[in-house]
Amino acid sequence: MTMVTMAQIVERIEGLPPLPEAILKVSRLLENHEVHAEELAQIIRLDPELTSQLLRLSNSAFYGVNRKVSTVKDAVAILGFKTIKSLVYAIISHRTLDRPV
């Protein structure tokens, strides 16, 4: 087995992929304590992966909603900003770190 040095790893890393604008906007909005749920939902709708994950999470058994959540606005209301922030950071981490070194 060949040992790889830190310098060799750094040399092989190609720049980090850019994050979609919608993800960055949502991340910034979540830092603003005066943001409204509708404003946040409008930006979330711009990113299909974030929308999908948000709806999937809000329809999970964990939240115990007795109806199908089908709109981003409803999902935002059910999950809350703290959970959405965690979801956004998880997606950012996955997109950034899920690549070969």
C-alpha positions, 0 to 999 in steps of 0.5 A: 500500500502506497502512503499518500501525503497531505500535500499530494491530496491537496494537489489533487483537489479540484476547487469545490463545486459552486452551490446553487443560488437558491441554497445560498439564499435560503441559508442567508434568509435563515440568519434573518430573524424577521424572515417570513415563511412565505418568503422562505418558501418562495426561495426553497421552490427554486431548488428541486432537491431542497424542495423534495427533501423538505416535503419528504421530511415533513411527510415523515411519520416523525412529524405525525401529520395526518394529511399529505403535505404537498406545498412548500409553504405547509412544509415550512410551517410544519418543520420550522426554521431550525429544522430547515436550517439543519436540512440546508446545512446537511444538503450543503455538506453532502454536495460539498463533501460527496466527491472523490479526493 
